[in-house]
Structure formats: structure tokens, C-alpha cells
Amino acid sequence: MTQSTKTILRALNGETLPTPPVWMMRQAGRYLPEYKATRAQAGDFLSLCYNPDLAAEVTLQPIRRYGFDAAILFADILLVPQALGADLWFVTGEGPRLSTITSADDLGKLGPADDIHETLAPIYQTVRNLSAALPKETTLIGFAGAPWTVATYMIAGRGTPDQGPAHALMRENQPVFDALMDRITDATILYLAEQIKAGAEVVKLFDSWAGSLGADAFDRYCTAPHIKIVTALKTQFPEVKIIGFPRGADQKYIDYVDQVAVDCVAVDTAVSSNWAAENLQPKMCVQGNLDQSLLVTGGEKLIAETKRVVSAFKNGPHIFNLGHGITPDASPDNVSQMIAAIRG
């Protein structure tokens, strides 16, 4: 099957389709019993990420179960900091922990961006495995965390509610902060380029904490790094499609789509679908934005809201997705109901 007949790629090329293609952020994951079984086989989360056979298996599980139009590589945004030399581990029930970068000395312990590939080689093999194994109609999406979001974890050593440690370093030691952002940006370009070489047809840039950046900081630490990454990738791979997700950007979504040459912008649940259809969709494909909590609660509201999102974006290029990742307490049956409501 040629690229142009894959529904995700058609939408990313600006085509308005009668039924939007659909995939879900975190679609391979903890809400699926088959994922839990494979995770147990791997032993721990990082072992799963770095095992190409098992990582490909969990990526394929939701495709087999639901027939999504795209598969997204199973990995984690914090593998790049680990490849740069940060210590990374996961605490059960609490999430990731990293060694912190808060000074020039800490920064000096990191390796150069060019050195990431040895650590990340298993991830590229997972992409190759998926490229060979996916159904011919299914698009393969690679991804990375955007520099600001990755930096917030590297500076705090963990996820934080307000990204306060990163904001503090930005204010108090801007040279170190800027140098860290540059290192992550360069590594992200290399990481995504290798995913594309391995078979990713689309890549997505997740800036999960973009919403905590004020206007000037948003331009400097969200928009500008995205521009650098997208420009570098488009120069090397003109055919690759890129999705940007500056979550929480609110009105700044408009400036983002005007400045960053992505092919699609993903919008979060705080954004009105009608507003996004009016202000963003005339400029590019929009991805989103069902409230992920509805996959926990289900029922008639899930079906009604799914149909409302489809209707809101029906007059332009649209990829149906959630406003954020599906949560571990979501029901697999509710996902089936959502897909049935989309495809009618």
C-alpha cells in the first residue's frame, strides 16, 4: 500500500476525510491486560522499553485489538536523558526518577548529543521490527519529548506539578538552563532522525508541560526549539510528517501553528473543539481532543462526546485522538465503543 492511501497520512497531507482516522496517545499500555502480561514478562518498565521484541509486541497489541489507523512506538521520553548520561529509574506507583542537572558541574557530566545512539540502538530496532510487522494500512509514528518538557524532568529529577525547579533554574542560572536545552534539542533531532531512518513515517513532539511557560518563555523554550527540530528533520527528510503537541498552550496555539512548520497540531482537552476548528484547522490538520476521562466513565456521554468531536472537525483535516494519554483505569470496552462511534 502506498503512503498516500494510509488515512493518517492523507489527513496529514491536508485531506478532509469522511471518517477521521484514529489512534490514542498511550494506546499501548496499562489499561490492556495483554500489556500487563508482557510487562510482567519483561520484568520492569525500562527492560520493556529496551527489549525490541517485547516493545514491538506491546505496540502491536492495540492494533490487533482495535485496528487503530496508526501505531506509536512504545518507548519513554526520558530515554534521551538516560542516553545523554543521566541516571534513570522508575519507582513503582510513583513514576520516573533521574539524577538532577542544576549546575554547570552537573551539565558537564552529560555526554554529547552525538553519543546517544549506542544506548538508544534497541529503540531503533523496535522501529525496524514494527515497520516490518504492521499491517500495510497502519501508519507508524515515532516520537520524542520536546526539550522544555524533558528539561523539567532532568532539572527536578522527577515530574512536578508546576515545573518549579526548571523555572527557578531558568531565572537563576540561564546559561546552564540554555545549554541544557540546546543539548536536549540536538539529541532530539538525532533521535528522531534515526527513528525515521528505521521506518517511522510520522514523528510527534510531545511538549506536555508547555502550558506552564509564560508568553516570552513559550516563544523561547517551546516554539523556538520546535522550529529548530522541525526544520532540521524536514531538511533531511522532506517527506516525513510531524505532529506538534504544545499541551496547555491555550491561545498560544495560534502563534505556534503560524511559526512551527508541523503538519498537524494536537490539541488538549482544555481547548474547545469548535475554537480549534475555527482558528487552527484552516491552517493545518488538527489532532484531538476527546477528554480521556470518558474512557473511564463510558456510557452515553462517551458516545455523545466522541460524535461531537468528530462533528466539530468534520470540515477539515482531522485525526481523532484524546486530549492527553489514556489512563490506566480506562476500560478496554469503552475504547471499543469510542471507535464504533467514530466509524459509525
C-alpha positions in Angstrom: 0.0 0.0 0.0 1.4 3.4 -0.9 1.7 6.1 1.7 -0.9 8.3 0.1 -3.6 5.7 0.8 -2.9 5.5 4.5 -5.7 7.5 6.2 -3.4 9.2 8.8 -1.0 10.3 6.0 -3.9 11.5 3.9 -5.1 13.7 6.8 -1.6 14.9 7.4 -1.4 15.9 3.7 -4.4 18.2 4.3 -7.2 15.9 3.1 -10.6 16.1 4.7 -11.9 12.5 5.1 -15.5 11.4 5.6 -14.4 9.4 8.7 -11.4 10.7 10.6 -8.5 8.2 11.2 -8.0 7.4 14.9 -5.2 6.5 17.3 -4.7 7.2 21.0 -1.9 8.6 23.0 -0.5 5.9 25.3 -2.7 3.3 23.4 -0.1 0.6 24.2 -0.3 0.5 27.9 -1.5 -0.2 31.4 -5.3 -0.3 30.6 -4.8 -3.5 28.5 -4.5 -6.9 30.1 -2.2 -8.2 27.4 0.2 -5.2 28.1 0.3 -6.1 31.8 1.2 -9.7 30.9 4.0 -8.6 28.6 5.3 -6.1 31.1 5.5 -8.9 33.7 7.5 -10.9 31.2 9.9 -8.1 30.7 10.4 -7.6 34.5 10.3 -3.8 34.7 9.4 -0.8 32.6 12.8 0.1 31.3 13.6 -3.5 30.4 10.4 -3.5 28.4 11.4 -0.3 26.6 14.8 -1.7 25.7 13.7 -5.1 24.5 12.9 -4.7 20.8 10.8 -7.8 20.6 8.6 -7.1 23.6 8.4 -3.3 22.9 7.2 -4.2 19.4 4.7 -6.6 20.8 3.1 -4.1 23.1 3.0 -1.6 20.3 1.1 -4.1 18.1 -1.3 -5.2 20.8 -3.8 -2.3 20.4 -3.5 -2.6 16.6 -4.6 -6.2 16.8 -7.4 -5.5 19.3 -8.8 -2.3 17.9 -7.5 -1.7 14.3 -6.2 1.8 15.0 -5.0 3.7 12.0 -1.6 4.3 13.5 0.8 2.6 15.9 3.0 4.7 18.1 6.4 3.4 19.1 6.4 2.1 22.7 9.2 3.9 24.5 9.5 6.8 27.0 10.5 10.5 26.7 13.2 10.0 29.4 15.3 7.6 27.4 17.0 10.6 25.8 18.3 12.0 29.2 19.5 8.5 30.0 21.3 8.2 26.7 22.9 11.6 27.5 24.3 10.2 30.7 21.6 10.9 33.4 20.7 8.2 35.8 17.1 7.0 35.3 15.0 4.6 37.3 11.3 4.1 37.9 9.6 3.9 41.4 6.6 1.6 41.4 3.4 3.6 41.8 5.3 6.9 41.7 6.9 7.2 38.3 10.4 8.2 37.0 13.4 9.5 38.9 16.5 11.0 37.4 19.8 12.4 38.7 19.4 16.2 38.6 21.0 18.9 36.5 21.2 22.1 38.5 24.7 23.4 37.9 27.5 23.6 35.3 29.2 20.7 37.0 26.1 18.6 36.6 25.8 19.6 32.9 29.5 18.7 32.4 28.7 15.1 33.4 26.4 14.6 30.5 27.8 13.3 27.2 27.5 15.0 23.8 24.3 14.6 21.8 26.2 12.5 19.2 26.8 9.8 21.8 23.1 8.8 22.3 22.9 6.2 19.7 24.6 3.3 21.5 22.1 3.5 24.3 19.1 4.0 22.0 20.0 1.3 19.4 17.3 -1.1 20.8 14.7 1.6 20.2 15.7 1.9 16.6 15.5 -1.9 16.3 11.9 -1.7 17.7 11.0 0.7 15.0 12.5 -1.6 12.3 10.6 -4.5 13.8 7.4 -2.6 13.7 7.9 -1.3 10.2 8.1 -4.9 9.0 5.3 -6.3 11.2 2.5 -3.7 11.0 -0.5 -4.1 8.7 0.1 -2.3 5.4 -2.7 0.2 6.1 -1.3 1.2 9.5 0.9 4.3 9.9 4.0 4.0 12.1 4.5 7.0 14.4 7.8 7.7 16.3 8.1 10.3 19.0 10.2 12.3 21.4 9.7 14.6 24.3 10.2 18.2 23.5 13.2 20.0 25.0 11.3 22.0 27.6 9.4 19.1 28.9 12.4 16.8 29.1 14.4 19.5 30.8 11.8 19.9 33.5 12.4 16.2 34.5 16.2 16.5 34.2 16.3 19.5 36.5 13.8 18.3 39.1 14.7 14.7 39.0 11.0 13.8 38.7 7.7 15.1 37.5 6.5 18.1 39.4 3.0 19.8 39.5 4.3 23.3 38.4 7.7 22.6 36.9 9.0 24.9 39.6 12.6 23.7 39.7 13.0 24.3 35.9 11.5 27.8 36.1 13.9 28.5 39.0 17.0 27.4 37.1 15.8 29.4 34.1 15.7 32.5 36.3 18.8 31.9 38.4 21.3 30.3 36.0 20.2 30.9 32.5 23.5 29.9 30.9 23.2 26.4 32.3 19.5 26.2 31.5 20.1 27.3 27.9 23.0 24.9 27.5 20.8 22.0 28.8 18.0 23.0 26.4 20.5 23.1 23.5 21.9 19.7 24.4 18.4 18.1 24.5 17.4 19.8 21.3 20.4 18.5 19.4 19.9 15.0 20.9 16.2 15.1 19.9 17.0 15.9 16.3 19.4 12.9 16.1 17.0 10.6 17.9 14.0 11.4 15.7 16.2 11.2 12.6 17.2 7.6 13.5 13.6 6.7 14.1 12.7 8.0 10.6 15.6 6.1 9.1 14.4 2.9 10.8 10.9 3.3 9.3 8.8 5.9 11.2 6.6 7.6 8.7 5.4 10.3 11.2 7.1 11.7 14.3 5.4 13.5 17.2 6.9 16.1 19.5 5.3 15.9 23.0 5.7 19.2 25.0 3.5 18.0 27.9 4.4 21.0 30.1 4.3 23.8 27.5 1.3 25.3 29.3 3.4 26.4 32.3 5.5 28.7 30.1 4.6 32.4 30.0 4.4 34.2 26.7 8.0 35.2 26.3 9.3 31.9 27.7 6.9 30.0 25.5 8.4 31.6 22.4 11.9 31.0 23.5 11.6 27.5 25.1 8.7 25.9 23.3 8.3 27.4 19.9 12.0 28.1 19.1 13.3 24.6 19.9 10.3 23.1 18.0 11.2 25.2 15.0 14.8 24.0 15.1 13.9 20.4 15.4 11.2 20.5 12.7 13.5 22.5 10.3 16.3 20.0 10.8 14.1 17.0 10.2 12.3 18.5 7.2 15.6 19.4 5.6 16.9 15.8 6.0 13.6 14.1 5.4 11.2 16.3 3.3 8.6 13.6 3.1 8.3 13.0 6.8 5.2 14.2 8.6 5.5 15.9 12.0 2.8 16.4 14.7 3.4 19.0 17.4 1.8 18.9 20.8 2.4 22.0 22.9 -0.1 20.9 25.6 -1.7 23.6 27.6 -0.8 26.4 25.1 -4.3 27.9 25.2 -4.4 30.9 22.9 -0.7 30.5 22.1 -1.7 27.5 19.9 -2.4 30.1 17.2 1.2 31.6 17.3 2.5 28.0 17.4 0.9 26.9 14.2 1.8 30.1 12.5 5.5 29.7 13.4 6.3 26.0 13.5 6.1 24.1 10.2 4.5 21.0 11.6 1.9 19.2 9.5 -0.5 18.8 12.4 -1.1 20.3 15.8 -2.5 18.1 18.6 -4.8 19.9 21.0 -5.6 19.1 24.6 -8.9 18.8 26.3 -8.8 22.4 27.7 -9.2 23.6 24.1 -12.7 24.0 22.7 -13.0 21.7 19.6 -15.1 24.4 17.9 -12.4 27.1 18.7 -9.7 24.8 17.3 -11.7 24.1 14.2 -12.2 27.8 13.6 -8.7 29.0 14.5 -6.3 26.2 13.8 -7.8 23.7 11.3 -7.9 26.2 8.3 -4.1 26.2 8.6 -3.3 22.5 9.1 -4.6 19.2 10.3 -5.7 19.1 13.9 -5.5 16.1 16.1 -7.7 15.6 19.2 -9.3 16.1 21.5 -11.7 13.8 23.4 -11.5 14.0 27.2 -9.6 10.9 28.2 -11.6 10.6 31.5 -14.6 9.5 29.4 -12.8 6.2 28.6 -13.0 5.5 32.4 -16.7 6.5 32.8 -18.0 5.4 29.5 -21.7 5.3 28.8 -23.8 7.6 26.6 -21.7 10.6 27.4 -18.7 8.9 25.9 -20.6 8.2 22.7 -22.1 11.7 22.5 -18.8 13.5 23.1 -17.0 11.3 20.6 -19.6 12.2 18.0 -19.4 15.9 19.0 -15.6 16.0 18.4 -16.0 14.2 15.0 -18.7 16.8 14.0 -16.7 19.8 15.2 -13.7 18.9 13.0 -15.7 17.5 10.0 -14.9 20.3 7.7 -11.2 20.0 7.6 -8.3 17.6 8.0 -8.7 15.8 11.4 -7.1 12.9 13.2 -9.2 11.7 16.1 -7.3 11.3 19.4 -7.6 12.1 23.1 -6.6 15.4 24.7 -4.0 13.5 26.7 -2.9 9.9 27.2 -5.3 7.2 28.1 -5.2 6.4 31.8 -4.5 3.0 33.4 -8.1 2.9 34.8 -9.7 3.2 31.4 -11.9 0.3 30.2 -10.9 -1.5 27.1 -14.6 -1.9 26.3 -15.0 1.9 26.3 -12.2 2.2 23.7 -14.2 -0.2 21.5 -17.3 2.0 22.0 -15.4 5.1 21.1 -14.1 3.6 17.9 -17.6 2.4 16.9 -18.9 5.9 17.5 -16.2 7.4 15.3 -16.6 4.9 12.5 -20.3 4.7 12.7 
